[in-house]
Amino acid sequence: MEFETLVYKRKMVRSFLEKEISDKDLEEVIRIALRGPSAGFSQGVEFVVARSRPAREQFWSCVTTPGWLEGSKSHCGMNKAQAVVLVLVSKEKYIARYQAPDKAYSAWGLEESWPAPYWYIDAGAAVMLALLEATNLGLGALFFAVDRGWEELRTFFGISEELLFVGAIALGVPNGSDRFGSAKALTRRTFEDSIKIF
Ligand SMILES: Cc1cc2nc3c(=O)[nH]c(=O)nc-3n(C[C@H](O)[C@H](O)[C@H](O)COP(=O)(O)O)c2cc1C
């Protein structure tokens, strides 16, 4: 797909069909996500994928309370997504990378010296690429916050303590009936309001 078309076409999808996606497409989404920029090429972003039905059911039961999905107008079709990609990042990899001799000038070997947490910036870039590639393949995707159940997920999926949780991407076949979400309720800021050129 032509790049600008792809960017305008990408929208968060919160409702999916109970329809398989191929392993090839799933892998392609992750492969593209891993081509993102990385501060000092630290490459601290990692993914754990809940793919099988039991793994997906375990994911949803860890992160939602009973009945929440069924009762949610905006998210009730979300658990039909055929893969849930947990987005994780190792802050330690960034700190260690910036302690290397070629980065010693930066003082970023100390966490408090960082102007912004670049590990989360890299994770955001990876997520964006994943969302774009999902759109490119005709799939739907939602990046969403996970604000409960991380410790259970850590145990179930064997995720090391070193990895910080960023959020999750639901990936599947869109059912085309998305009517909710902040972007449907609010207006987009104008170009002029969002930029100053001197
Ligand atoms: C960091 C981040 C966290 C988000 N968390 C959620 C979420 O928890 N649940 C949700 O439905 N949408 C979530 N969204 C999606 C936003 O609501 C959405 O991107 C925004 O309304 C713009 O809509 P669009 O992406 O469809 O253009 C999140 C987006 C970002 C970038």
The ligand as an SDF file (V2000), in Angstrom:
LIG
                    3D

 31 33  0  0  0  0  0  0  0  0999 V2000
   -0.1680    5.0780   24.2780 C   0  0  0  0  0  0  0  0  0  0  0  0
   -1.5700    4.7480   23.8240 C   0  0  0  0  0  0  0  0  0  0  0  0
   -2.4250    4.0890   24.6810 C   0  0  0  0  0  0  0  0  0  0  0  0
   -3.7190    3.7740   24.2630 C   0  0  0  0  0  0  0  0  0  0  0  0
   -4.5110    3.0430   25.0910 N   0  0  0  0  0  0  0  0  0  0  0  0
   -5.7380    2.6660   24.6580 C   0  0  0  0  0  0  0  0  0  0  0  0
   -6.5580    1.8230   25.4640 C   0  0  0  0  0  0  0  0  0  0  0  0
   -6.1870    1.4220   26.5560 O   0  0  0  0  0  0  0  0  0  0  0  0
   -7.7610    1.4670   24.9880 N   0  0  0  0  0  0  0  0  0  0  0  0
   -8.2080    1.8820   23.7670 C   0  0  0  0  0  0  0  0  0  0  0  0
   -9.3120    1.5150   23.3730 O   0  0  0  0  0  0  0  0  0  0  0  0
   -7.4660    2.6800   22.9690 N   0  0  0  0  0  0  0  0  0  0  0  0
   -6.2330    3.0710   23.3820 C   0  0  0  0  0  0  0  0  0  0  0  0
   -5.4400    3.8490   22.5790 N   0  0  0  0  0  0  0  0  0  0  0  0
   -5.9610    4.2670   21.2600 C   0  0  0  0  0  0  0  0  0  0  0  0
   -6.3070    5.7380   21.1800 C   0  0  0  0  0  0  0  0  0  0  0  0
   -7.5350    6.0030   21.8100 O   0  0  0  0  0  0  0  0  0  0  0  0
   -6.3530    6.1290   19.7020 C   0  0  0  0  0  0  0  0  0  0  0  0
   -5.0980    5.9300   19.1370 O   0  0  0  0  0  0  0  0  0  0  0  0
   -6.7870    7.5650   19.4820 C   0  0  0  0  0  0  0  0  0  0  0  0
   -8.1160    7.7870   19.9120 O   0  0  0  0  0  0  0  0  0  0  0  0
   -6.7010    7.9420   17.9890 C   0  0  0  0  0  0  0  0  0  0  0  0
   -7.4770    7.0620   17.2150 O   0  0  0  0  0  0  0  0  0  0  0  0
   -6.8410    6.2430   15.9950 P   0  0  0  0  0  0  0  0  0  0  0  0
   -5.5790    5.5860   16.5040 O   0  0  0  0  0  0  0  0  0  0  0  0
   -7.9030    5.2640   15.6100 O   0  0  0  0  0  0  0  0  0  0  0  0
   -6.5350    7.2340   14.9150 O   0  0  0  0  0  0  0  0  0  0  0  0
   -4.1540    4.1630   22.9810 C   0  0  0  0  0  0  0  0  0  0  0  0
   -3.2860    4.8350   22.1270 C   0  0  0  0  0  0  0  0  0  0  0  0
   -2.0070    5.0970   22.5440 C   0  0  0  0  0  0  0  0  0  0  0  0
   -1.0740    5.7920   21.5720 C   0  0  0  0  0  0  0  0  0  0  0  0
  1  2  1  0
  2  3  1  0
  2 30  2  0
  3  4  2  0
  4  5  1  0
  4 28  1  0
  5  6  2  0
  6  7  1  0
  6 13  1  0
  7  8  2  0
  7  9  1  0
  9 10  1  0
 10 11  2  0
 10 12  1  0
 12 13  2  0
 13 14  1  0
 14 15  1  0
 14 28  1  0
 15 16  1  0
 16 17  1  0
 16 18  1  0
 18 19  1  0
 18 20  1  0
 20 21  1  0
 20 22  1  0
 22 23  1  0
 23 24  1  0
 24 25  2  0
 24 26  1  0
 24 27  1  0
 28 29  2  0
 29 30  1  0
 30 31  1  0
M  END
$$$$
